[in-house]
Amino acid sequence: MSLITKGGFESVGDYAIQPDRSITEKNDGTLEGIVVMRCDKSKQYDLPEIGATHPDDDRLEMYQSSKVYQSNGIVEMTGSFFGLITNETEPEISYSGGQNNDPIDTHPDFEDFAGTPAAPLNGAKFDAESQEFIGFFSPPAEDQPNFRGVQYYLTPSSLITLSYWTDKVPTLKNRMSVHDRVDGFKKPDDMKDFLLVDTPYRQVGSFYQVTEQYVGSGPNGINRVIYPD
């Protein structure tokens, strides 16, 4: 983070810009600045309005202001400015881990420990007509894993977010689309691809903070019939 300081007292029209104003350059690619201005109370409506550019750097614009009415008839306004170093900042990656409860009969090795309707294992029972798995009911044999009552198993739940700033209005047309990769994210071996779930954003002045939200798949990948590219 770097700090650029400008000194000097400037008069612009009917208000005076105070000295020692500053611009802060942040490591996320954004710029912030504070400018203090003073004028006679009768001239307060000549002060810059929201959206005015910073007097030292037109990459920043004023998005907030506050006024103090002093006893001597002077109005002091503090303007808060915000901007970007470039038109779009480098994305910052965030990964959130969690888990899902998936039906045990969807486990890739299910047949190895539950067997088949013709040859069940570990107390597994299957419907006589539909051949569908019903559950594990019998107690385990000696020195064998206990599957009795098991209905689900845990699988990873992965949410990856990319957050960045831009001066362009974000588009939402790519929501619910499948992607082979997320820039800057090294996917684990059991994750095949990603579903872009949504792209929420917030606006500050003319700038937008965008967050792309991706859900990581399992080893079989996202169903591309349900969610086309």
C-alpha positions as CSV (number, residue, x, y, z in Angstrom):
1,M,0.0,0.0,0.0
2,S,1.4,3.4,-1.0
3,L,0.5,6.9,0.0
4,I,0.6,10.0,-2.2
5,T,0.3,13.3,-0.5
6,K,-0.4,16.7,-2.1
7,G,0.1,19.9,-0.2
8,G,-1.0,23.5,-0.9
9,F,-4.1,25.6,-0.5
10,E,-6.3,26.0,-3.6
11,S,-9.2,28.2,-4.3
12,V,-11.7,26.9,-6.8
13,G,-14.6,29.2,-7.6
14,D,-16.4,30.0,-4.3
15,Y,-14.7,27.3,-2.2
16,A,-11.2,26.5,-1.0
17,I,-9.6,23.1,-1.1
18,Q,-7.6,22.4,2.1
19,P,-4.0,21.4,2.1
20,D,-2.4,17.9,2.8
21,R,-5.0,15.9,1.0
22,S,-4.0,12.3,0.2
23,I,-4.6,9.3,-2.0
24,T,-4.2,5.8,-0.7
25,E,-3.2,3.1,-3.2
26,K,-4.3,-0.3,-1.9
27,N,-3.1,-3.8,-2.7
28,D,-6.4,-4.9,-4.2
29,G,-6.0,-2.4,-7.0
30,T,-8.3,0.3,-5.6
31,L,-7.7,4.0,-4.7
32,E,-9.2,6.0,-1.9
33,G,-8.9,9.7,-1.1
34,I,-10.1,12.3,1.3
35,V,-10.5,16.0,0.3
36,V,-11.6,18.8,2.7
37,M,-13.2,21.9,1.3
38,R,-14.4,25.1,2.9
39,C,-16.7,27.9,1.8
40,D,-19.1,30.5,3.2
41,K,-22.4,29.1,4.1
42,S,-24.1,31.1,1.4
43,K,-21.9,29.3,-1.2
44,Q,-22.4,25.7,0.0
45,Y,-24.4,24.7,-3.0
46,D,-21.4,25.5,-5.2
47,L,-19.4,22.7,-3.5
48,P,-18.6,19.6,-5.6
49,E,-21.4,17.0,-5.8
50,I,-21.3,13.2,-5.7
51,G,-19.5,12.0,-8.8
52,A,-17.0,14.9,-9.0
53,T,-13.4,13.8,-9.7
54,H,-10.5,14.2,-7.3
55,P,-8.6,17.4,-7.8
56,D,-5.3,15.6,-8.0
57,D,-6.2,12.4,-9.8
58,D,-9.2,12.0,-12.1
59,R,-9.3,8.2,-11.6
60,L,-11.1,8.8,-8.3
61,E,-14.6,10.2,-8.0
62,M,-16.5,11.4,-4.9
63,Y,-19.0,8.9,-3.7
64,Q,-19.8,10.4,-0.2
65,S,-19.6,13.8,1.5
66,S,-20.3,15.2,4.9
67,K,-20.7,18.8,6.0
68,V,-19.9,20.6,9.2
69,Y,-21.6,24.0,9.8
70,Q,-19.2,26.0,11.9
71,S,-20.2,28.9,14.2
72,N,-18.4,31.5,12.1
73,G,-20.6,30.9,9.1
74,I,-18.1,28.6,7.3
75,V,-19.1,25.2,5.9
76,E,-16.5,22.5,5.9
77,M,-17.2,19.6,3.6
78,T,-15.2,16.3,3.7
79,G,-15.4,14.4,0.4
80,S,-14.6,10.7,0.2
81,F,-13.2,9.6,-3.1
82,F,-12.8,6.1,-4.7
83,G,-11.3,4.8,-7.9
84,L,-9.3,2.0,-9.6
85,I,-5.7,1.9,-10.6
86,T,-6.7,0.2,-13.9
87,N,-10.1,-0.4,-15.5
88,E,-10.3,-3.8,-13.8
89,T,-8.4,-5.1,-10.9
90,E,-6.8,-8.5,-10.6
91,P,-9.2,-11.0,-9.0
92,E,-8.7,-12.2,-5.4
93,I,-9.5,-15.9,-4.8
94,S,-11.3,-17.3,-1.8
95,Y,-12.0,-21.0,-1.1
96,S,-14.6,-22.2,1.3
97,G,-14.7,-25.9,2.1
98,G,-17.6,-27.9,3.5
99,Q,-19.3,-31.3,3.1
100,N,-22.4,-32.9,1.6
101,N,-24.4,-35.9,2.8
102,D,-24.8,-38.2,-0.2
103,P,-26.8,-41.4,-0.2
104,I,-24.5,-44.3,0.6
105,D,-25.6,-46.3,-2.5
106,T,-24.1,-43.5,-4.7
107,H,-20.6,-44.2,-3.3
108,P,-18.2,-45.2,-6.1
109,D,-17.2,-48.4,-4.2
110,F,-20.7,-49.2,-3.0
111,E,-20.8,-52.7,-4.6
112,D,-17.5,-53.6,-2.9
113,F,-18.9,-53.2,0.6
114,A,-22.6,-53.7,0.1
115,G,-22.5,-56.4,-2.6
116,T,-25.4,-57.0,-5.0
117,P,-29.1,-58.0,-4.6
118,A,-28.0,-61.6,-5.4
119,A,-25.0,-61.5,-3.0
120,P,-25.4,-58.8,-0.3
121,L,-22.5,-58.0,2.0
122,N,-22.2,-56.4,5.5
123,G,-25.9,-56.7,6.3
124,A,-27.1,-54.9,3.2
125,K,-30.7,-55.5,2.1
126,F,-32.2,-54.9,-1.3
127,D,-35.9,-54.8,-2.4
128,A,-36.9,-58.2,-3.8
129,E,-38.8,-56.7,-6.7
130,S,-37.1,-53.4,-7.6
131,Q,-33.6,-54.5,-6.5
132,E,-33.1,-51.1,-4.9
133,F,-30.9,-50.8,-1.9
134,I,-32.9,-50.5,1.4
135,G,-30.3,-50.2,4.0
136,F,-27.8,-52.0,6.3
137,F,-29.5,-53.9,9.0
138,S,-27.4,-56.8,10.4
139,P,-24.7,-56.3,13.0
140,P,-21.2,-56.7,11.6
141,A,-19.2,-59.9,11.7
142,E,-16.3,-60.1,14.1
143,D,-13.5,-57.7,13.1
144,Q,-15.5,-56.2,10.2
145,P,-16.5,-52.6,9.6
146,N,-19.9,-51.7,11.1
147,F,-22.2,-50.5,8.3
148,R,-25.4,-51.0,10.4
149,G,-27.7,-48.0,10.0
150,V,-25.4,-46.2,7.6
151,Q,-27.5,-44.2,5.1
152,Y,-25.1,-41.4,3.9
153,Y,-21.5,-40.6,3.4
154,L,-19.6,-37.3,3.4
155,T,-18.4,-35.8,0.2
156,P,-16.5,-32.5,-0.2
157,S,-18.5,-29.3,-0.9
158,S,-16.3,-26.6,-2.5
159,L,-17.2,-23.0,-3.1
160,I,-14.6,-20.8,-4.9
161,T,-15.1,-17.1,-5.3
162,L,-13.3,-14.6,-7.5
163,S,-13.7,-10.9,-6.4
164,Y,-12.6,-7.9,-8.4
165,W,-13.4,-4.3,-9.2
166,T,-14.4,-3.0,-12.6
167,D,-15.6,0.2,-14.2
168,K,-18.0,-1.8,-16.5
169,V,-21.5,-2.7,-15.6
170,P,-21.4,-6.5,-14.8
171,T,-23.2,-9.0,-16.9
172,L,-25.2,-11.9,-15.4
173,K,-25.6,-13.9,-18.6
174,N,-23.1,-16.6,-17.6
175,R,-24.9,-17.7,-14.5
176,M,-25.4,-21.5,-14.1
177,S,-22.7,-22.2,-16.7
178,V,-20.0,-24.9,-16.5
179,H,-16.3,-24.1,-16.7
180,D,-13.3,-26.4,-16.9
181,R,-11.2,-24.1,-14.8
182,V,-11.2,-21.1,-12.5
183,D,-8.3,-18.8,-13.2
184,G,-5.8,-18.9,-10.4
185,F,-7.3,-21.9,-8.6
186,K,-5.5,-25.2,-8.5
187,K,-8.3,-27.8,-8.4
188,P,-7.8,-31.1,-6.4
189,D,-7.7,-34.4,-8.2
190,D,-11.2,-35.3,-7.2
191,M,-12.7,-32.1,-8.7
192,K,-13.4,-32.2,-12.5
193,D,-15.1,-28.9,-13.3
194,F,-17.0,-25.9,-11.9
195,L,-20.5,-24.4,-12.0
196,L,-20.7,-20.6,-12.0
197,V,-23.7,-20.2,-9.7
198,D,-24.1,-16.5,-9.6
199,T,-22.3,-13.1,-9.9
200,P,-23.4,-10.8,-7.2
201,Y,-22.0,-7.2,-7.2
202,R,-22.2,-3.9,-5.5
203,Q,-21.8,-0.4,-6.8
204,V,-19.6,2.4,-5.4
205,G,-20.0,5.5,-7.5
206,S,-19.3,4.4,-11.1
207,F,-17.4,1.3,-10.0
208,Y,-18.5,-2.2,-9.3
209,Q,-17.2,-4.9,-7.0
210,V,-18.0,-8.2,-8.6
211,T,-17.9,-11.7,-7.0
212,E,-18.0,-14.7,-9.2
213,Q,-19.3,-17.8,-7.2
214,Y,-18.2,-21.2,-8.4
215,V,-19.2,-24.6,-7.0
216,G,-16.6,-27.4,-7.6
217,S,-17.9,-30.7,-8.9
218,G,-17.0,-34.2,-7.8
219,P,-14.8,-36.6,-9.9
220,N,-17.7,-37.2,-12.4
221,G,-18.1,-33.5,-13.2
222,I,-21.2,-31.3,-13.6
223,N,-24.1,-32.8,-15.6
224,R,-23.7,-30.8,-18.9
225,V,-27.2,-31.7,-20.1
226,I,-28.7,-30.1,-17.1
227,Y,-26.2,-27.3,-17.1
228,P,-24.9,-26.7,-20.6
229,D,-21.7,-24.8,-21.4
